[in-house]
Amino acid sequence: MQAIVCHAPKDLRIEAEEQPPALTPGQLRVRVARGGICGSDLHYYQHGGFGAVRLKEPMVLGHEISAVI
Ligand SMILES: [Zn+2]
C-alpha cells in the first residue's frame, strides 16, 4: 500500500506503508475506493499546519475517503 506523506511544508513523499496488524474482534478492514484532499491537508502541505495545530511528525494526508467493506 502506498500513501502520500507530508514531512514538512512543501515536502510530500509517496511512501510504502506497512501492512496493518491483524484484526481483533469488533474491528473490520475496508478497501479505500477514493480519497479526498481537504483544506486541512492543504494547510499542512503549504504551511505545516494551521493555528496551533502543527505537523509534529510525518503524516499521511487524505482523511476523507469512501471505502468498501
Ligand atoms: Zn478534512
N, CA, C, O and the ligand as a Tripos MOL2 file, in Angstrom:
@<TRIPOS>MOLECULE
protein
  277   275    70     0     0
PROTEIN
NO_CHARGES

@<TRIPOS>ATOM
      1 N           0.8550   -1.1670    0.0000 N.3       1 MET1
      2 CA          0.0000    0.0000    0.0000 C.3       1 MET1
      3 C           0.9040    1.2340    0.0000 C.2       1 MET1
      4 O           1.9350    1.2630    0.6720 O.2       1 MET1
      5 N           0.5050    2.2400   -0.7550 N.am      2 GLN2
      6 CA          1.2570    3.4790   -0.8000 C.3       2 GLN2
      7 C           0.4270    4.6110   -0.2220 C.2       2 GLN2
      8 O          -0.8030    4.5650   -0.2320 O.2       2 GLN2
      9 N           1.1170    5.6320    0.2840 N.am      3 ALA3
     10 CA          0.4310    6.7780    0.8660 C.3       3 ALA3
     11 C           1.2260    8.0400    0.5450 C.2       3 ALA3
     12 O           2.4390    7.9900    0.3380 O.2       3 ALA3
     13 N           0.5200    9.1760    0.5080 N.am      4 ILE4
     14 CA          1.1810   10.4710    0.3910 C.3       4 ILE4
     15 C           1.4690   10.9510    1.8010 C.2       4 ILE4
     16 O           0.5550   11.1340    2.6040 O.2       4 ILE4
     17 N           2.7340   11.1520    2.0940 N.am      5 VAL5
     18 CA          3.1440   11.5160    3.4510 C.3       5 VAL5
     19 C           3.7500   12.9160    3.4270 C.2       5 VAL5
     20 O           4.6630   13.1990    2.6510 O.2       5 VAL5
     21 N           3.2260   13.7870    4.2890 N.am      6 CYS6
     22 CA          3.7470   15.1500    4.4260 C.3       6 CYS6
     23 C           4.7860   15.1520    5.5470 C.2       6 CYS6
     24 O           4.4720   14.8560    6.6990 O.2       6 CYS6
     25 N           6.0310   15.4910    5.1920 N.am      7 HIS7
     26 CA          7.1190   15.5320    6.1820 C.3       7 HIS7
     27 C           7.3490   16.9400    6.7140 C.2       7 HIS7
     28 O           7.8090   17.1210    7.8410 O.2       7 HIS7
     29 N           7.0290   17.9210    5.9050 N.am      8 ALA8
     30 CA          7.2360   19.3260    6.2610 C.3       8 ALA8
     31 C           6.5430   20.1410    5.1790 C.2       8 ALA8
     32 O           6.1270   19.5750    4.1680 O.2       8 ALA8
     33 N           6.4050   21.4580    5.3590 N.am      9 PRO9
     34 CA          5.7990   22.2550    4.3000 C.3       9 PRO9
     35 C           6.5060   22.0290    2.9620 C.2       9 PRO9
     36 O           7.7340   22.0660    2.8830 O.2       9 PRO9
     37 N           5.7090   21.7930    1.9040 N.am     10 LYS10
     38 CA          6.1880   21.5700    0.5350 C.3      10 LYS10
     39 C           7.0530   20.3160    0.4020 C.2      10 LYS10
     40 O           7.8090   20.1940   -0.5620 O.2      10 LYS10
     41 N           6.9580   19.3990    1.3370 N.am     11 ASP11
     42 CA          7.7410   18.1590    1.2990 C.3      11 ASP11
     43 C           6.7920   16.9660    1.3700 C.2      11 ASP11
     44 O           6.5340   16.4250    2.4450 O.2      11 ASP11
     45 N           6.2710   16.5600    0.1940 N.am     12 LEU12
     46 CA          5.3950   15.3920    0.1000 C.3      12 LEU12
     47 C           6.1820   14.2370   -0.4840 C.2      12 LEU12
     48 O           6.9840   14.4160   -1.4000 O.2      12 LEU12
     49 N           5.9460   13.0510    0.0530 N.am     13 ARG13
     50 CA          6.6190   11.8620   -0.4590 C.3      13 ARG13
     51 C           5.6090   10.7320   -0.5870 C.2      13 ARG13
     52 O           4.7480   10.5500    0.2740 O.2      13 ARG13
     53 N           5.7270    9.9810   -1.6690 N.am     14 ILE14
     54 CA          4.9090    8.7790   -1.8250 C.3      14 ILE14
     55 C           5.7100    7.6390   -1.2160 C.2      14 ILE14
     56 O           6.8150    7.3310   -1.6620 O.2      14 ILE14
     57 N           5.1480    7.0260   -0.2050 N.am     15 GLU15
     58 CA          5.8770    6.0110    0.5480 C.3      15 GLU15
     59 C           5.0520    4.7390    0.6750 C.2      15 GLU15
     60 O           3.8220    4.7690    0.6730 O.2      15 GLU15
     61 N           5.7510    3.6390    0.7840 N.am     16 ALA16
     62 CA          5.0970    2.3590    1.0600 C.3      16 ALA16
     63 C           4.7890    2.3030    2.5440 C.2      16 ALA16
     64 O           5.6450    2.5920    3.3790 O.2      16 ALA16
     65 N           3.5760    1.9330    2.8590 N.am     17 GLU17
     66 CA          3.1540    1.8170    4.2520 C.3      17 GLU17
     67 C           3.2020    0.3570    4.6720 C.2      17 GLU17
     68 O           3.0270   -0.5430    3.8500 O.2      17 GLU17
     69 N           3.4380    0.1320    5.9430 N.am     18 GLU18
     70 CA          3.4570   -1.2270    6.4660 C.3      18 GLU18
     71 C           2.0650   -1.8380    6.4040 C.2      18 GLU18
     72 O           1.0550   -1.1350    6.4410 O.2      18 GLU18
     73 N           2.0340   -3.1510    6.3090 N.am     19 GLN19
     74 CA          0.7520   -3.8370    6.3710 C.3      19 GLN19
     75 C           0.1330   -3.5930    7.7340 C.2      19 GLN19
     76 O           0.8370   -3.6060    8.7440 O.2      19 GLN19
     77 N          -1.1840   -3.3680    7.7810 N.am     20 PRO20
     78 CA         -1.8230   -3.1720    9.0900 C.3      20 PRO20
     79 C          -1.7720   -4.4650    9.8970 C.2      20 PRO20
     80 O          -1.6700   -5.5520    9.3280 O.2      20 PRO20
     81 N          -1.8430   -4.3490   11.2160 N.am     21 PRO21
     82 CA         -1.8280   -5.5510   12.0620 C.3      21 PRO21
     83 C          -3.0960   -6.3760   11.8710 C.2      21 PRO21
     84 O          -4.0800   -5.9020   11.3030 O.2      21 PRO21
     85 N          -3.0580   -7.5860   12.3410 N.am     22 ALA22
     86 CA         -4.2280   -8.4650   12.2670 C.3      22 ALA22
     87 C          -5.4010   -7.8270   12.9940 C.2      22 ALA22
     88 O          -5.2320   -7.1210   13.9890 O.2      22 ALA22
     89 N          -6.5860   -8.0920   12.4750 N.am     23 LEU23
     90 CA         -7.7980   -7.5520   13.1000 C.3      23 LEU23
     91 C          -8.0760   -8.2540   14.4150 C.2      23 LEU23
     92 O          -7.7370   -9.4210   14.6070 O.2      23 LEU23
     93 N          -8.6950   -7.5170   15.3020 N.am     24 THR24
     94 CA         -9.1510   -8.0950   16.5710 C.3      24 THR24
     95 C         -10.6750   -8.0790   16.5630 C.2      24 THR24
     96 O         -11.2720   -7.3810   15.7420 O.2      24 THR24
     97 N         -11.3140   -8.8240   17.4470 N.am     25 PRO25
     98 CA        -12.7920   -8.8580   17.4770 C.3      25 PRO25
     99 C         -13.3730   -7.4410   17.5650 C.2      25 PRO25
    100 O         -12.9090   -6.6080   18.3430 O.2      25 PRO25
    101 N         -14.3930   -7.1960   16.7510 N.am     26 GLY26
    102 CA        -15.0530   -5.8940   16.7470 C.3      26 GLY26
    103 C         -14.4740   -4.9270   15.7250 C.2      26 GLY26
    104 O         -15.0020   -3.8270   15.5620 O.2      26 GLY26
    105 N         -13.4050   -5.3050   15.0310 N.am     27 GLN27
    106 CA        -12.8170   -4.4390   14.0120 C.3      27 GLN27
    107 C         -13.1570   -4.9800   12.6310 C.2      27 GLN27
    108 O         -13.5080   -6.1510   12.4850 O.2      27 GLN27
    109 N         -13.0540   -4.1270   11.6220 N.am     28 LEU28
    110 CA        -13.1890   -4.5720   10.2430 C.3      28 LEU28
    111 C         -12.1940   -3.8070    9.3940 C.2      28 LEU28
    112 O         -11.7090   -2.7430    9.7780 O.2      28 LEU28
    113 N         -11.9040   -4.3620    8.2450 N.am     29 ARG29
    114 CA        -10.9660   -3.7300    7.3260 C.3      29 ARG29
    115 C         -11.7540   -3.2550    6.1160 C.2      29 ARG29
    116 O         -12.6400   -3.9600    5.6330 O.2      29 ARG29
    117 N         -11.4340   -2.0600    5.6250 N.am     30 VAL30
    118 CA        -12.1020   -1.5290    4.4480 C.3      30 VAL30
    119 C         -11.0850   -1.3470    3.3320 C.2      30 VAL30
    120 O          -9.8910   -1.1670    3.5730 O.2      30 VAL30
    121 N         -11.5880   -1.3990    2.1110 N.am     31 ARG31
    122 CA        -10.7580   -1.1310    0.9360 C.3      31 ARG31
    123 C         -11.0870    0.2840    0.4760 C.2      31 ARG31
    124 O         -12.2160    0.5550    0.0660 O.2      31 ARG31
    125 N         -10.1260    1.1750    0.5380 N.am     32 VAL32
    126 CA        -10.3510    2.5690    0.1600 C.3      32 VAL32
    127 C         -10.6250    2.6430   -1.3380 C.2      32 VAL32
    128 O          -9.8630    2.1160   -2.1490 O.2      32 VAL32
    129 N         -11.7240    3.3040   -1.6920 N.am     33 ALA33
    130 CA        -12.0800    3.4780   -3.0970 C.3      33 ALA33
    131 C         -11.5570    4.8150   -3.6230 C.2      33 ALA33
    132 O         -10.9420    4.8760   -4.6870 O.2      33 ALA33
    133 N         -11.8060    5.8700   -2.8730 N.am     34 ARG34
    134 CA        -11.3750    7.2150   -3.2680 C.3      34 ARG34
    135 C         -10.9990    7.9850   -2.0130 C.2      34 ARG34
    136 O         -11.5580    7.7610   -0.9400 O.2      34 ARG34
    137 N         -10.0510    8.8890   -2.1630 N.am     35 GLY35
    138 CA         -9.6580    9.7420   -1.0570 C.3      35 GLY35
    139 C          -9.6430   11.1880   -1.5060 C.2      35 GLY35
    140 O          -9.2730   11.4950   -2.6390 O.2      35 GLY35
    141 N         -10.0430   12.0670   -0.6190 N.am     36 GLY36
    142 CA        -10.0610   13.4830   -0.9440 C.3      36 GLY36
    143 C          -9.0010   14.2430   -0.1760 C.2      36 GLY36
    144 O          -8.5560   13.8180    0.8900 O.2      36 GLY36
    145 N          -8.6050   15.3680   -0.7340 N.am     37 ILE37
    146 CA         -7.6790   16.2830   -0.0740 C.3      37 ILE37
    147 C          -8.4960   17.5040    0.3280 C.2      37 ILE37
    148 O          -9.0900   18.1570   -0.5310 O.2      37 ILE37
    149 N          -8.5350   17.8180    1.6060 N.am     38 CYS38
    150 CA         -9.3630   18.9290    2.0700 C.3      38 CYS38
    151 C          -8.4910   20.1230    2.4650 C.2      38 CYS38
    152 O          -7.2700   20.0920    2.3180 O.2      38 CYS38
    153 N          -9.1390   21.1690    2.9660 N.am     39 GLY39
    154 CA         -8.4290   22.3820    3.3380 C.3      39 GLY39
    155 C          -7.3580   22.1460    4.3990 C.2      39 GLY39
    156 O          -6.2910   22.7580    4.3490 O.2      39 GLY39
    157 N          -7.6330   21.2670    5.3540 N.am     40 SER40
    158 CA         -6.6300   20.9690    6.3870 C.3      40 SER40
    159 C          -5.3710   20.4030    5.7470 C.2      40 SER40
    160 O          -4.2580   20.8000    6.0940 O.2      40 SER40
    161 N          -5.5480   19.4750    4.8160 N.am     41 ASP41
    162 CA         -4.3910   18.8840    4.1420 C.3      41 ASP41
    163 C          -3.5870   19.9520    3.4040 C.2      41 ASP41
    164 O          -2.3560   19.9360    3.4230 O.2      41 ASP41
    165 N          -4.2830   20.8670    2.7620 N.am     42 LEU42
    166 CA         -3.5760   21.9370    2.0410 C.3      42 LEU42
    167 C          -2.7700   22.8060    2.9980 C.2      42 LEU42
    168 O          -1.6650   23.2380    2.6690 O.2      42 LEU42
    169 N          -3.3230   23.0630    4.1840 N.am     43 HIS43
    170 CA         -2.5750   23.8580    5.1750 C.3      43 HIS43
    171 C          -1.3440   23.1010    5.6630 C.2      43 HIS43
    172 O          -0.2800   23.6930    5.8460 O.2      43 HIS43
    173 N          -1.4880   21.7950    5.8740 N.am     44 TYR44
    174 CA         -0.3080   21.0120    6.2790 C.3      44 TYR44
    175 C           0.7590   21.0930    5.1880 C.2      44 TYR44
    176 O           1.9400   21.2750    5.4820 O.2      44 TYR44
    177 N           0.3460   20.9600    3.9490 N.am     45 TYR45
    178 CA          1.3030   20.9860    2.8460 C.3      45 TYR45
    179 C           1.9270   22.3790    2.6770 C.2      45 TYR45
    180 O           3.1430   22.5020    2.5280 O.2      45 TYR45
    181 N           1.1030   23.4090    2.7010 N.am     46 GLN46
    182 CA          1.6180   24.7460    2.3950 C.3      46 GLN46
    183 C           2.3360   25.3940    3.5720 C.2      46 GLN46
    184 O           3.3370   26.0850    3.3820 O.2      46 GLN46
    185 N           1.8300   25.1760    4.8020 N.am     47 HIS47
    186 CA          2.3530   25.9240    5.9520 C.3      47 HIS47
    187 C           2.7910   25.0380    7.1170 C.2      47 HIS47
    188 O           3.2600   25.5470    8.1360 O.2      47 HIS47
    189 N           2.6460   23.7370    6.9800 N.am     48 GLY48
    190 CA          3.0000   22.8520    8.0960 C.3      48 GLY48
    191 C           1.9260   22.7700    9.1580 C.2      48 GLY48
    192 O           2.1660   22.2440   10.2450 O.2      48 GLY48
    193 N           0.7320   23.2890    8.8550 N.am     49 GLY49
    194 CA         -0.3770   23.2180    9.7950 C.3      49 GLY49
    195 C          -1.2050   24.4740    9.7490 C.2      49 GLY49
    196 O          -1.1380   25.2490    8.7960 O.2      49 GLY49
    197 N          -1.9940   24.6680   10.7960 N.am     50 PHE50
    198 CA         -2.8480   25.8490   10.8840 C.3      50 PHE50
    199 C          -3.0330   26.1840   12.3580 C.2      50 PHE50
    200 O          -3.2570   25.2930   13.1760 O.2      50 PHE50
    201 N          -2.9400   27.4590   12.6960 N.am     51 GLY51
    202 CA         -3.0510   27.8740   14.0870 C.3      51 GLY51
    203 C          -2.0570   27.1270   14.9540 C.2      51 GLY51
    204 O          -0.8710   27.0410   14.6340 O.2      51 GLY51
    205 N          -2.5570   26.5850   16.0620 N.am     52 ALA52
    206 CA         -1.6910   25.8450   16.9880 C.3      52 ALA52
    207 C          -1.4970   24.3910   16.5510 C.2      52 ALA52
    208 O          -0.7110   23.6610   17.1560 O.2      52 ALA52
    209 N          -2.2150   23.9680   15.4980 N.am     53 VAL53
    210 CA         -2.1160   22.5900   15.0160 C.3      53 VAL53
    211 C          -0.9710   22.5160   14.0230 C.2      53 VAL53
    212 O          -1.0770   23.0610   12.9230 O.2      53 VAL53
    213 N           0.1270   21.8530   14.3850 N.am     54 ARG54
    214 CA          1.3260   21.8080   13.5580 C.3      54 ARG54
    215 C           1.7410   20.3620   13.3270 C.2      54 ARG54
    216 O           1.4690   19.4880   14.1510 O.2      54 ARG54
    217 N           2.3930   20.1190   12.2110 N.am     55 LEU55
    218 CA          2.9920   18.8080   11.9680 C.3      55 LEU55
    219 C           4.0680   18.5670   13.0170 C.2      55 LEU55
    220 O           4.9700   19.3850   13.1910 O.2      55 LEU55
    221 N           3.9690   17.4480   13.7090 N.am     56 LYS56
    222 CA          4.9980   17.0940   14.6970 C.3      56 LYS56
    223 C           5.8090   15.9020   14.2230 C.2      56 LYS56
    224 O           6.9160   15.6540   14.7000 O.2      56 LYS56
    225 N           5.2430   15.1700   13.2780 N.am     57 GLU57
    226 CA          5.9170   14.0140   12.7020 C.3      57 GLU57
    227 C           5.2850   13.7920   11.3330 C.2      57 GLU57
    228 O           4.2130   14.3370   11.0680 O.2      57 GLU57
    229 N           5.9100   13.0150   10.4590 N.am     58 PRO58
    230 CA          5.3230   12.7750    9.1370 C.3      58 PRO58
    231 C           3.8760   12.2840    9.2640 C.2      58 PRO58
    232 O           3.5520   11.4780   10.1360 O.2      58 PRO58
    233 N           3.0230   12.7870    8.3800 N.am     59 MET59
    234 CA          1.5970   12.4760    8.4710 C.3      59 MET59
    235 C           1.0520   12.1220    7.0940 C.2      59 MET59
    236 O           1.3540   12.7910    6.1050 O.2      59 MET59
    237 N           0.2500   11.0700    7.0380 N.am     60 VAL60
    238 CA         -0.4310   10.6850    5.8000 C.3      60 VAL60
    239 C          -1.5610   11.6630    5.5610 C.2      60 VAL60
    240 O          -2.3980   11.8730    6.4390 O.2      60 VAL60
    241 N          -1.5950   12.2650    4.3780 N.am     61 LEU61
    242 CA         -2.6670   13.1920    4.0300 C.3      61 LEU61
    243 C          -3.8260   12.4330    3.3870 C.2      61 LEU61
    244 O          -3.6710   11.3060    2.9150 O.2      61 LEU61
    245 N          -4.9780   13.0750    3.3810 N.am     62 GLY62
    246 CA         -6.1440   12.4710    2.7390 C.3      62 GLY62
    247 C          -6.9410   11.6430    3.7280 C.2      62 GLY62
    248 O          -6.8100   10.4200    3.7540 O.2      62 GLY62
    249 N          -7.7670   12.2900    4.5440 N.am     63 HIS63
    250 CA         -8.5110   11.5650    5.5760 C.3      63 HIS63
    251 C         -10.0050   11.5020    5.2700 C.2      63 HIS63
    252 O         -10.7760   10.9950    6.0850 O.2      63 HIS63
    253 N         -10.4170   11.9990    4.1300 N.am     64 GLU64
    254 CA        -11.8390   11.9720    3.7860 C.3      64 GLU64
    255 C         -11.9980   10.9800    2.6380 C.2      64 GLU64
    256 O         -11.6570   11.2820    1.4950 O.2      64 GLU64
    257 N         -12.5040    9.8260    2.9450 N.am     65 ILE65
    258 CA        -12.4820    8.7300    1.9690 C.3      65 ILE65
    259 C         -13.8600    8.0970    1.7980 C.2      65 ILE65
    260 O         -14.7640    8.2750    2.6140 O.2      65 ILE65
    261 N         -13.9770    7.3560    0.7080 N.am     66 SER66
    262 CA        -15.0580    6.3910    0.5740 C.3      66 SER66
    263 C         -14.3940    5.0340    0.5040 C.2      66 SER66
    264 O         -13.2750    4.9000    0.0100 O.2      66 SER66
    265 N         -15.0940    4.0310    1.0030 N.am     67 ALA67
    266 CA        -14.4780    2.7040    1.0730 C.3      67 ALA67
    267 C         -15.5380    1.6120    0.9680 C.2      67 ALA67
    268 O         -16.7340    1.8490    1.1330 O.2      67 ALA67
    269 N         -15.0570    0.4280    0.6910 N.am     68 VAL68
    270 CA        -15.9110   -0.7520    0.6040 C.3      68 VAL68
    271 C         -15.5180   -1.7050    1.7270 C.2      68 VAL68
    272 O         -14.3370   -1.9620    1.9620 O.2      68 VAL68
    273 N         -16.5300   -2.2210    2.4140 N.am     69 ILE69
    274 CA        -16.2710   -3.1870    3.4830 C.3      69 ILE69
    275 C         -16.0820   -4.5580    2.8720 C.2      69 ILE69
    276 O         -15.8500   -5.5280    3.5930 O.2      69 ILE69
    277 ZN        -10.7230   17.3770    6.2160 Zn       70 ZN70
@<TRIPOS>BOND
     1     1     2 1
     2     2     3 1
     3     3     4 2
     4     3     5 am
     5     5     6 1
     6     6     7 1
     7     7     8 2
     8     7     9 am
     9     9    10 1
    10    10    11 1
    11    11    12 2
    12    11    13 am
    13    13    14 1
    14    14    15 1
    15    15    16 2
    16    15    17 am
    17    17    18 1
    18    18    19 1
    19    19    20 2
    20    19    21 am
    21    21    22 1
    22    22    23 1
    23    23    24 2
    24    23    25 am
    25    25    26 1
    26    26    27 1
    27    27    28 2
    28    27    29 am
    29    29    30 1
    30    30    31 1
    31    31    32 2
    32    31    33 am
    33    33    34 1
    34    34    35 1
    35    35    36 2
    36    35    37 am
    37    37    38 1
    38    38    39 1
    39    39    40 2
    40    39    41 am
    41    41    42 1
    42    42    43 1
    43    43    44 2
    44    43    45 am
    45    45    46 1
    46    46    47 1
    47    47    48 2
    48    47    49 am
    49    49    50 1
    50    50    51 1
    51    51    52 2
    52    51    53 am
    53    53    54 1
    54    54    55 1
    55    55    56 2
    56    55    57 am
    57    57    58 1
    58    58    59 1
    59    59    60 2
    60    59    61 am
    61    61    62 1
    62    62    63 1
    63    63    64 2
    64    63    65 am
    65    65    66 1
    66    66    67 1
    67    67    68 2
    68    67    69 am
    69    69    70 1
    70    70    71 1
    71    71    72 2
    72    71    73 am
    73    73    74 1
    74    74    75 1
    75    75    76 2
    76    75    77 am
    77    77    78 1
    78    78    79 1
    79    79    80 2
    80    79    81 am
    81    81    82 1
    82    82    83 1
    83    83    84 2
    84    83    85 am
    85    85    86 1
    86    86    87 1
    87    87    88 2
    88    87    89 am
    89    89    90 1
    90    90    91 1
    91    91    92 2
    92    91    93 am
    93    93    94 1
    94    94    95 1
    95    95    96 2
    96    95    97 am
    97    97    98 1
    98    98    99 1
    99    99   100 2
   100    99   101 am
   101   101   102 1
   102   102   103 1
   103   103   104 2
   104   103   105 am
   105   105   106 1
   106   106   107 1
   107   107   108 2
   108   107   109 am
   109   109   110 1
   110   110   111 1
   111   111   112 2
   112   111   113 am
   113   113   114 1
   114   114   115 1
   115   115   116 2
   116   115   117 am
   117   117   118 1
   118   118   119 1
   119   119   120 2
   120   119   121 am
   121   121   122 1
   122   122   123 1
   123   123   124 2
   124   123   125 am
   125   125   126 1
   126   126   127 1
   127   127   128 2
   128   127   129 am
   129   129   130 1
   130   130   131 1
   131   131   132 2
   132   131   133 am
   133   133   134 1
   134   134   135 1
   135   135   136 2
   136   135   137 am
   137   137   138 1
   138   138   139 1
   139   139   140 2
   140   139   141 am
   141   141   142 1
   142   142   143 1
   143   143   144 2
   144   143   145 am
   145   145   146 1
   146   146   147 1
   147   147   148 2
   148   147   149 am
   149   149   150 1
   150   150   151 1
   151   151   152 2
   152   151   153 am
   153   153   154 1
   154   154   155 1
   155   155   156 2
   156   155   157 am
   157   157   158 1
   158   158   159 1
   159   159   160 2
   160   159   161 am
   161   161   162 1
   162   162   163 1
   163   163   164 2
   164   163   165 am
   165   165   166 1
   166   166   167 1
   167   167   168 2
   168   167   169 am
   169   169   170 1
   170   170   171 1
   171   171   172 2
   172   171   173 am
   173   173   174 1
   174   174   175 1
   175   175   176 2
   176   175   177 am
   177   177   178 1
   178   178   179 1
   179   179   180 2
   180   179   181 am
   181   181   182 1
   182   182   183 1
   183   183   184 2
   184   183   185 am
   185   185   186 1
   186   186   187 1
   187   187   188 2
   188   187   189 am
   189   189   190 1
   190   190   191 1
   191   191   192 2
   192   191   193 am
   193   193   194 1
   194   194   195 1
   195   195   196 2
   196   195   197 am
   197   197   198 1
   198   198   199 1
   199   199   200 2
   200   199   201 am
   201   201   202 1
   202   202   203 1
   203   203   204 2
   204   203   205 am
   205   205   206 1
   206   206   207 1
   207   207   208 2
   208   207   209 am
   209   209   210 1
   210   210   211 1
   211   211   212 2
   212   211   213 am
   213   213   214 1
   214   214   215 1
   215   215   216 2
   216   215   217 am
   217   217   218 1
   218   218   219 1
   219   219   220 2
   220   219   221 am
   221   221   222 1
   222   222   223 1
   223   223   224 2
   224   223   225 am
   225   225   226 1
   226   226   227 1
   227   227   228 2
   228   227   229 am
   229   229   230 1
   230   230   231 1
   231   231   232 2
   232   231   233 am
   233   233   234 1
   234   234   235 1
   235   235   236 2
   236   235   237 am
   237   237   238 1
   238   238   239 1
   239   239   240 2
   240   239   241 am
   241   241   242 1
   242   242   243 1
   243   243   244 2
   244   243   245 am
   245   245   246 1
   246   246   247 1
   247   247   248 2
   248   247   249 am
   249   249   250 1
   250   250   251 1
   251   251   252 2
   252   251   253 am
   253   253   254 1
   254   254   255 1
   255   255   256 2
   256   255   257 am
   257   257   258 1
   258   258   259 1
   259   259   260 2
   260   259   261 am
   261   261   262 1
   262   262   263 1
   263   263   264 2
   264   263   265 am
   265   265   266 1
   266   266   267 1
   267   267   268 2
   268   267   269 am
   269   269   270 1
   270   270   271 1
   271   271   272 2
   272   271   273 am
   273   273   274 1
   274   274   275 1
   275   275   276 2
@<TRIPOS>SUBSTRUCTURE
     1 MET1         2 RESIDUE 1 A MET
     2 GLN2         6 RESIDUE 1 A GLN
     3 ALA3        10 RESIDUE 1 A ALA
     4 ILE4        14 RESIDUE 1 A ILE
     5 VAL5        18 RESIDUE 1 A VAL
     6 CYS6        22 RESIDUE 1 A CYS
     7 HIS7        26 RESIDUE 1 A HIS
     8 ALA8        30 RESIDUE 1 A ALA
     9 PRO9        34 RESIDUE 1 A PRO
    10 LYS10       38 RESIDUE 1 A LYS
    11 ASP11       42 RESIDUE 1 A ASP
    12 LEU12       46 RESIDUE 1 A LEU
    13 ARG13       50 RESIDUE 1 A ARG
    14 ILE14       54 RESIDUE 1 A ILE
    15 GLU15       58 RESIDUE 1 A GLU
    16 ALA16       62 RESIDUE 1 A ALA
    17 GLU17       66 RESIDUE 1 A GLU
    18 GLU18       70 RESIDUE 1 A GLU
    19 GLN19       74 RESIDUE 1 A GLN
    20 PRO20       78 RESIDUE 1 A PRO
    21 PRO21       82 RESIDUE 1 A PRO
    22 ALA22       86 RESIDUE 1 A ALA
    23 LEU23       90 RESIDUE 1 A LEU
    24 THR24       94 RESIDUE 1 A THR
    25 PRO25       98 RESIDUE 1 A PRO
    26 GLY26      102 RESIDUE 1 A GLY
    27 GLN27      106 RESIDUE 1 A GLN
    28 LEU28      110 RESIDUE 1 A LEU
    29 ARG29      114 RESIDUE 1 A ARG
    30 VAL30      118 RESIDUE 1 A VAL
    31 ARG31      122 RESIDUE 1 A ARG
    32 VAL32      126 RESIDUE 1 A VAL
    33 ALA33      130 RESIDUE 1 A ALA
    34 ARG34      134 RESIDUE 1 A ARG
    35 GLY35      138 RESIDUE 1 A GLY
    36 GLY36      142 RESIDUE 1 A GLY
    37 ILE37      146 RESIDUE 1 A ILE
    38 CYS38      150 RESIDUE 1 A CYS
    39 GLY39      154 RESIDUE 1 A GLY
    40 SER40      158 RESIDUE 1 A SER
    41 ASP41      162 RESIDUE 1 A ASP
    42 LEU42      166 RESIDUE 1 A LEU
    43 HIS43      170 RESIDUE 1 A HIS
    44 TYR44      174 RESIDUE 1 A TYR
    45 TYR45      178 RESIDUE 1 A TYR
    46 GLN46      182 RESIDUE 1 A GLN
    47 HIS47      186 RESIDUE 1 A HIS
    48 GLY48      190 RESIDUE 1 A GLY
    49 GLY49      194 RESIDUE 1 A GLY
    50 PHE50      198 RESIDUE 1 A PHE
    51 GLY51      202 RESIDUE 1 A GLY
    52 ALA52      206 RESIDUE 1 A ALA
    53 VAL53      210 RESIDUE 1 A VAL
    54 ARG54      214 RESIDUE 1 A ARG
    55 LEU55      218 RESIDUE 1 A LEU
    56 LYS56      222 RESIDUE 1 A LYS
    57 GLU57      226 RESIDUE 1 A GLU
    58 PRO58      230 RESIDUE 1 A PRO
    59 MET59      234 RESIDUE 1 A MET
    60 VAL60      238 RESIDUE 1 A VAL
    61 LEU61      242 RESIDUE 1 A LEU
    62 GLY62      246 RESIDUE 1 A GLY
    63 HIS63      250 RESIDUE 1 A HIS
    64 GLU64      254 RESIDUE 1 A GLU
    65 ILE65      258 RESIDUE 1 A ILE
    66 SER66      262 RESIDUE 1 A SER
    67 ALA67      266 RESIDUE 1 A ALA
    68 VAL68      270 RESIDUE 1 A VAL
    69 ILE69      274 RESIDUE 1 A ILE
    70 ZN70       277 GROUP 0 **** ****
